[in-house]
Amino acid sequence: MTDLQIIERLIARDEVVTQQFFYKDCRPLFRSVIYNVFQNKVEYDELINELYLYLMENDAYRLKQFEGRSSLFQWIKVVAIQYFIEKRDQVIEKESENHLLDQLAFTETIEVEPVLAAKMDVERLFRLMPNKRYVYVIQRLVLDDANPNVVAEEMDVTIDNLYNIKKRAMAAITAVALNEMKAYEHSTR
């Protein structure tokens, strides 16, 4: 079934497609949202119910906005992350003494959707990398675009050694990303 066909079936309230999509196909994505946005403080069913109601409001207006310019998975990821960041205080149980907004490392409350999605993906990959030195090198050289001489000095290594570390770090993050992709593909079968 194509992405546009799935959207049509969701709009038509097809129970089988809806269950498959929200509880199987997108389960890893929504588990990631629960972890990254809510720090595991909400139940899966509660999250899905909230998102489903949001998507189906006004005769499924939001679902009808999907045009197929990206994959349905990427689109739903961006929509879900944006929606739940805006609504996180309403979704988390009222008894919670902790305010999630204070705990998260977001510097802005509203960001451009693709940028936010990419940041969350990179942060997740970094958490999965066992060698934090590799994470530091990628962060400084690739994301921060820091001067290699400065980073070599910060790490107390030669510039040649820094480039060797960077090469191994890029190989490590690639392996982590490929493993995550394989795990996702396996979970959607």
C-alpha positions in Angstrom: 0.0 0.0 0.0 1.4 3.4 -0.9 1.6 6.3 1.5 -1.3 8.1 -0.2 -3.4 5.0 0.0 -2.7 4.7 3.7 -3.8 8.3 4.2 -7.0 7.6 2.2 -7.7 4.6 4.5 -7.0 6.6 7.6 -9.3 9.3 6.5 -12.0 6.7 5.8 -11.5 5.4 9.3 -10.5 1.9 8.2 -9.9 0.1 11.5 -7.4 -2.4 10.2 -5.2 0.2 8.5 -5.5 2.5 11.5 -4.4 -0.2 13.9 -1.6 -1.3 11.7 -0.3 2.2 11.1 -0.5 3.6 14.7 0.2 0.4 16.7 2.7 -1.5 14.4 4.2 0.6 11.6 4.8 3.8 13.7 5.4 2.2 17.1 9.2 2.8 17.1 8.6 6.4 16.2 6.0 7.0 18.9 8.1 5.2 21.5 10.9 7.5 20.6 8.6 10.5 21.0 7.5 9.2 24.4 11.1 8.9 25.4 12.5 12.1 23.9 9.6 14.5 24.5 7.9 13.1 27.6 10.8 11.2 29.2 8.5 8.1 29.4 5.9 9.9 31.5 2.9 9.1 29.2 1.3 5.9 28.2 1.5 4.8 24.5 -2.3 4.5 24.1 -2.8 8.0 25.6 -0.3 9.5 23.2 -1.9 7.7 20.2 -5.4 8.8 21.2 -4.3 12.4 21.5 -2.5 12.3 18.1 -5.4 10.5 16.4 -8.0 13.1 17.6 -5.7 15.9 16.5 -5.2 14.4 13.0 -8.9 13.7 12.6 -10.2 17.1 13.7 -12.2 19.1 11.1 -13.0 16.2 8.9 -9.3 14.9 8.9 -8.0 18.3 7.7 -4.4 17.6 8.8 -4.3 14.2 7.2 -5.6 15.7 4.0 -2.6 18.1 4.0 -0.2 15.2 3.3 0.9 15.5 -0.4 3.4 12.8 -0.6 6.4 15.1 -1.0 8.1 13.2 1.8 7.5 9.7 3.1 4.4 9.3 5.3 6.7 8.2 8.1 8.8 11.4 8.0 5.6 13.5 7.7 3.9 11.9 10.7 7.1 12.2 12.7 7.4 15.9 12.1 3.6 16.5 12.8 3.7 14.4 16.0 6.9 16.0 17.4 5.6 19.5 16.7 2.2 18.7 18.2 3.5 17.0 21.3 6.1 19.6 22.1 3.3 22.2 22.0 0.9 20.1 24.1 3.4 18.3 26.4 2.2 20.0 29.6 -1.4 19.0 28.9 -0.6 15.4 28.1 1.7 14.7 31.1 -0.2 13.8 34.2 -1.2 16.8 36.3 0.3 15.2 39.5 3.8 15.4 38.1 5.8 17.9 40.1 8.5 18.2 37.4 7.9 20.5 34.6 9.3 18.8 31.4 10.0 22.1 29.8 12.6 22.9 32.4 14.2 19.5 32.1 14.6 19.4 28.3 17.6 20.9 26.7 15.6 22.8 24.1 16.6 26.4 23.9 13.6 27.4 21.9 10.0 26.3 22.3 9.2 26.4 18.6 11.7 25.4 16.0 11.4 24.6 12.3 10.0 21.1 12.1 12.7 19.4 10.0 15.4 20.9 12.1 13.8 19.6 15.3 13.3 16.2 13.9 16.9 16.1 12.7 18.2 17.2 16.2 16.2 14.5 17.9 17.5 11.9 15.5 21.1 13.0 16.0 20.7 13.1 19.8 19.3 9.6 19.8 22.2 8.3 17.7 24.6 10.0 20.1 23.0 8.3 23.1 23.4 4.9 21.4 27.1 5.4 20.7 29.2 3.8 23.5 32.3 5.9 22.9 31.5 9.4 24.1 34.8 10.7 22.8 33.5 9.9 19.3 30.4 11.9 20.1 32.4 14.8 21.2 34.5 14.9 18.0 31.5 14.7 15.8 29.7 17.4 17.8 32.7 19.8 17.7 34.0 19.2 14.2 30.8 18.4 12.3 28.0 20.1 14.1 29.7 23.0 15.7 32.1 23.5 12.7 35.0 24.1 15.2 38.5 24.7 14.1 40.3 21.3 14.1 43.4 22.9 15.8 41.2 24.1 18.6 39.5 20.7 19.1 42.9 18.9 19.0 44.1 21.2 21.7 40.9 20.7 23.8 41.4 16.9 23.5 45.2 17.1 24.0 45.9 15.1 20.8 47.8 15.8 17.6 45.9 17.0 14.6 46.7 13.8 12.8 45.3 11.8 15.7 42.2 14.0 15.8 41.5 13.2 12.1 41.9 9.4 12.9 39.4 9.8 15.8 37.0 11.6 13.5 37.3 8.9 10.9 36.5 6.2 13.5 33.7 8.3 15.0 32.0 8.7 11.6 32.3 5.0 11.0 30.8 4.3 14.5 27.8 6.7 14.0 27.2 5.2 10.6 27.1 1.7 12.1 24.7 2.9 14.8 22.4 4.5 12.2 22.4 1.4 10.0 21.6 -0.8 13.0 18.7 1.5 13.9 17.4 1.5 10.4 17.5 -2.4 10.3 15.8 -2.6 13.7 13.0 -0.2 12.4 12.6 -2.2 9.2 12.4 -5.5 11.2 9.8 -4.1 13.6 7.5 -3.0 10.8 7.4 -6.4 9.2 
